[in-house]
Structure formats: C-alpha cells, structure tokens
Amino acid sequence: MRNLILIPARSGSTRVPNKNLRLLGDKPLVAHITESAVKSGAARVVVSTNDDAIAEVAVACGAEAPFRRPPDLATATASSLSAILHALDWLARHEGWRPELVAFCPPTNPFTTPRTLAAMFEGLEREARVNSMVTVTQPRTHPFRIVCERADGTLRNDCVTMGGKTINDFERSQDFPVVWEGSPACRMTRGRFFEALLSAGGDMARTPGKTYDPTSFVGYRISRLEATDIDDAEDFELAADLYRRLKQ
C-alpha cells in the first residue's frame, strides 16, 4: 500500500478512564475506527499505542501495531503531531517505508465510515494544489451568532468579522457567509509535509504544529453524526446512545 491510516490510541486517559478499551456498544472504542479503516481498503492501518491490550484489539480488527509509543510521547500533554512523527520515523527506520498520504484518525470519532476514508484518499490524490484534506461538518451555530461582552456588562453582536462584514450587514441569516465546523474525525496530509518536519530535527515531543498543513488544505463534508467527537464521560454516554439507536 502507498498510503497510511494512523490511529492514535494511548492508555492513561484522565477524563474518560481506560477510554480506548471501554465498550461502546458491543466493542471497545478503539475497535470502531480501526474496523472502519481496515474496511476502507484504502491504506495500511497502523495503531500507535503504548499499551499491549490496545495493540491486541487493533490486531484482532485487522490492523497493525508494530511498535509501542515511547512514554514521553504518550502523556496527556504530548501532541498528536508527535505521534505522527514518531510513527513515520519508526516506519522509515525499520522498514524503509514512507507513505504518500497519511490519514490521522482518532478513536474518539467512532462513527467515521469506510466510505469517507476511501473518498478522502481519492480526493486528496486529485487535489494536487493542496497538502491536506480535513473533515468538516455543518456548524450548529454560525460565528455571527457569537456576542461579546463589554467592560460595563453590555453586549455587542458585531464582534465577529468575515470578509469585512459583520452580522449587522445582513438582514437574513441565509445570506450569511458559508462556514464549516472543523472535525478531527480524519485529517489527511501528504507524507512529504511530515518528512520535512522530521528532516528539520529537534525534539519530536516539542515540535510545534497541527496534524495537517493549516496553510494548504480543503474540507471533506461529513454529517453531524459522523462528526460525533468523544471528549469526556458525557460525550461517551451520548455516543453510546447514538450507537444503540443505529443498531435498532
């Protein structure tokens, strides 16, 4: 395979204890995105983890877990970018393999579909003008709806400016500028972008940056359901309820 789907799944979550192995419906959380990635058939699927139990689940789902992430890159403060750089560095050093496209898909987005992943690989291969493609969804609130508070406690509704205009320049909400809400479900980037960061050297854990190229990217639209993101215990329960409904 020319491309990589990397799934970051460390142990030691604080907001949702043992999150990646906690059952969401009938399977561990990490199994949902891992199965979707494998079913997409679009790339090699590797799970980056510091935990043998998580690695076992990944392999049972058809993915690979060829290394363990080092402790300094598996803390609550370690960046997601460091997980990508470590994986690519390990694969290059131990296998001489450098993927053309790298998709970063966290387990906390369990409803990401195989179709989305396959379509994104096809889309980024066609979009030669950009380095990255990221999932986006319809926002529940347009930025123009945000109000700001003045020092005296009064409010103003023109604190967000887009294209030189504020909400006060529009009478109808349907005329607002089109915006999308970014979703971490999948962030896909050309491997050469990360290779340049690796070539720069330095401490991998402290390399600044995002998991995609913020200066050169396009969006791939997904539904709000697919964009469901688990950040805390309440999110987990909501996702579990959604999963039960989908299975009915």
C-alpha positions in Angstrom: 0.0 0.0 0.0 1.1 3.5 -0.8 -0.9 5.2 2.0 -1.2 5.1 5.8 -4.1 5.4 8.2 -2.7 6.1 11.6 -4.9 5.6 14.7 -3.5 7.1 17.9 -4.7 5.1 20.9 -2.7 5.6 24.1 -3.7 4.3 27.5 -3.9 6.7 30.5 -6.9 8.9 29.6 -7.9 11.1 32.5 -11.3 12.4 31.5 -12.6 9.0 30.5 -10.6 6.3 32.3 -9.4 3.5 30.1 -11.3 5.2 27.3 -9.9 3.3 24.3 -10.7 -0.1 25.8 -14.1 1.0 27.2 -17.0 -0.7 25.5 -19.0 1.5 23.1 -21.9 -0.8 22.4 -20.5 -4.3 21.7 -16.9 -3.5 21.2 -14.0 -1.4 22.6 -14.0 2.2 21.5 -10.7 1.8 19.5 -12.2 -1.1 17.5 -14.8 1.2 15.8 -12.4 3.4 13.9 -10.0 0.5 13.4 -12.6 -1.7 11.7 -13.7 1.2 9.5 -10.1 1.9 8.5 -9.5 -1.7 7.6 -12.8 -2.0 5.7 -12.0 1.1 3.6 -9.3 -0.9 1.9 -7.6 2.4 1.1 -4.4 2.2 3.1 -2.2 0.3 5.5 -3.7 0.7 9.0 -1.4 1.2 11.9 -2.4 1.8 15.6 0.1 3.9 17.6 -0.2 2.9 21.2 1.8 2.4 24.4 -0.5 -0.4 25.6 -0.3 -4.1 24.8 -4.1 -4.6 25.4 -5.0 -1.9 22.9 -2.5 -3.4 20.5 -4.2 -6.8 20.8 -7.6 -5.2 20.0 -6.1 -3.4 17.0 -4.5 -6.6 15.6 -7.8 -8.5 16.1 -9.5 -5.9 14.0 -7.1 -6.5 11.1 -4.7 -3.5 11.8 -1.0 -3.5 12.7 0.6 -2.4 15.9 4.3 -2.9 15.0 5.7 -0.6 17.7 4.9 0.9 21.1 4.9 4.6 21.5 7.5 5.7 24.0 6.4 7.1 27.4 7.3 10.7 26.7 5.1 10.7 23.6 2.2 9.0 25.4 1.4 11.5 28.1 -1.7 13.7 28.5 0.4 16.7 27.3 2.1 15.0 24.3 0.9 16.4 21.0 -0.9 14.5 18.3 1.7 15.6 15.9 4.4 13.9 17.9 2.5 10.6 17.5 2.5 11.0 13.7 6.2 11.9 13.5 7.2 9.0 15.7 5.2 6.5 13.6 6.6 7.8 10.3 10.1 7.9 11.7 9.8 4.3 13.0 8.4 3.0 9.7 11.1 4.7 7.7 13.9 3.5 10.0 12.7 -0.1 10.4 11.0 -0.8 7.1 12.3 1.9 4.7 8.6 2.7 4.1 7.4 6.3 3.5 3.7 6.7 2.8 2.5 9.1 0.2 -0.7 10.1 2.1 -1.2 9.9 5.9 -4.6 9.9 7.4 -4.8 10.6 11.2 -8.0 9.1 12.6 -8.6 9.2 16.4 -10.7 6.6 18.1 -12.8 9.4 19.7 -14.6 9.7 16.4 -16.2 6.2 16.3 -18.7 6.9 13.5 -16.1 7.6 10.8 -17.1 5.4 7.9 -15.0 3.4 5.4 -16.6 5.3 2.6 -15.4 8.6 4.0 -11.9 7.4 4.3 -11.7 5.9 0.8 -13.3 9.0 -0.7 -10.8 11.3 1.1 -7.8 9.4 -0.2 -9.2 9.7 -3.7 -10.0 13.3 -3.2 -6.6 14.4 -1.9 -4.9 12.4 -4.7 -6.9 14.6 -7.2 -6.3 17.9 -5.2 -2.7 18.4 -6.3 -2.9 22.1 -5.3 -3.1 21.4 -1.5 -1.2 19.4 1.1 -4.2 18.4 3.3 -7.9 17.4 3.4 -9.8 17.5 6.6 -13.3 16.5 7.7 -15.8 19.4 8.2 -19.4 19.4 9.1 -22.4 21.8 9.3 -22.0 24.0 12.3 -24.8 24.3 14.8 -24.1 27.9 15.4 -22.8 30.4 12.8 -19.9 32.6 14.1 -22.1 35.7 13.5 -24.3 34.5 16.4 -21.5 35.0 18.9 -21.9 38.0 21.1 -19.2 39.8 23.1 -19.4 41.4 26.5 -18.1 45.0 27.0 -16.4 46.1 30.2 -19.7 47.6 31.5 -21.6 44.3 31.0 -23.5 45.3 27.9 -23.3 43.2 24.8 -22.3 43.8 21.2 -23.2 41.4 18.4 -20.7 42.7 15.8 -17.5 41.2 17.3 -17.1 38.6 14.5 -16.0 40.0 11.2 -15.9 38.0 8.0 -14.9 39.4 4.6 -15.0 42.9 6.2 -18.7 42.4 7.3 -20.5 41.6 10.5 -23.9 40.3 11.3 -25.2 44.0 11.2 -24.6 44.0 7.4 -27.2 41.2 6.9 -30.9 41.1 7.3 -31.4 37.4 6.6 -29.4 34.6 8.1 -29.5 32.6 4.9 -27.3 35.4 3.4 -24.5 34.8 6.0 -21.1 33.7 4.6 -20.8 30.0 4.3 -18.8 28.4 7.1 -18.0 24.9 8.2 -17.0 23.4 11.6 -13.8 21.5 11.6 -14.0 17.9 12.8 -11.0 15.8 13.9 -12.6 12.6 12.5 -10.0 12.5 9.8 -7.1 14.7 8.9 -5.2 13.6 5.8 -1.9 15.0 4.6 0.8 14.3 2.1 3.7 12.4 3.7 6.2 14.9 2.4 4.8 17.6 4.7 5.7 15.5 7.8 9.0 14.3 6.3 10.1 18.0 6.1 9.4 18.3 9.8 11.4 15.2 10.6 14.2 16.4 8.5 14.4 19.6 10.5 15.4 17.5 13.5 14.8 18.6 17.1 12.8 17.1 19.9 9.9 15.3 18.4 7.7 15.8 21.5 8.2 19.6 21.3 7.8 20.0 17.5 5.0 22.7 17.1 2.3 22.3 14.6 -1.0 20.7 13.7 -1.8 17.2 12.4 -2.3 18.7 8.9 -1.0 21.7 6.9 -3.1 24.7 8.1 -1.7 26.8 5.2 -2.8 24.4 2.4 -6.0 22.4 2.9 -9.5 21.7 1.7 -12.5 20.2 3.5 -14.4 17.0 3.1 -18.0 17.3 4.3 -19.4 14.7 6.7 -22.7 14.5 8.7 -23.0 15.7 12.2 -23.4 12.1 13.3 -20.1 11.1 11.7 -18.5 14.1 13.3 -19.5 13.0 16.8 -16.4 13.5 19.0 -15.9 12.0 22.4 -14.1 14.4 24.7 -15.5 13.5 28.1 -17.7 11.0 30.0 -20.9 12.7 28.9 -19.8 12.6 25.3 -19.2 8.9 25.7 -22.7 8.2 27.0 -24.2 10.3 24.2 -22.2 8.3 21.6 -23.3 5.0 23.2 -26.9 6.1 23.0 -26.4 7.0 19.3 -24.8 3.7 18.7 -27.7 1.8 20.3 -30.2 3.7 18.1 -28.2 2.9 15.0 -28.2 -0.8 15.8 -32.0 -0.9 16.3 
